[in-house]
């Protein structure tokens, strides 16, 4: 997972791209969970969102060897 992606000469760390993708995924998942009413059953929504972000980032980093083909 060490490396960077180059966008027109600008080198961006691979983890930064994964963090941005996880943030965008979190936005979509939060909207879906809010529409389903899941947050009524969550004790602390901010901690729940943080844990969900960590899970999404972990999942993307586990899949990163397969995603590096795209860069």
Residue pairs with C-beta under 8 A, 6 or more apart in sequence:
1 14
1 15
1 61
1 64
1 65
2 14
3 13
3 14
3 68
4 11
4 12
4 13
4 14
5 11
5 12
5 14
5 17
5 71
6 12
14 64
14 68
14 71
15 61
17 71
18 57
18 60
18 61
18 64
19 57
21 60
22 53
22 56
22 57
22 60
23 53
25 56
25 60
26 49
26 52
26 53
26 56
29 52
29 56
30 49
30 52
33 39
39 45
39 48
42 48
60 67
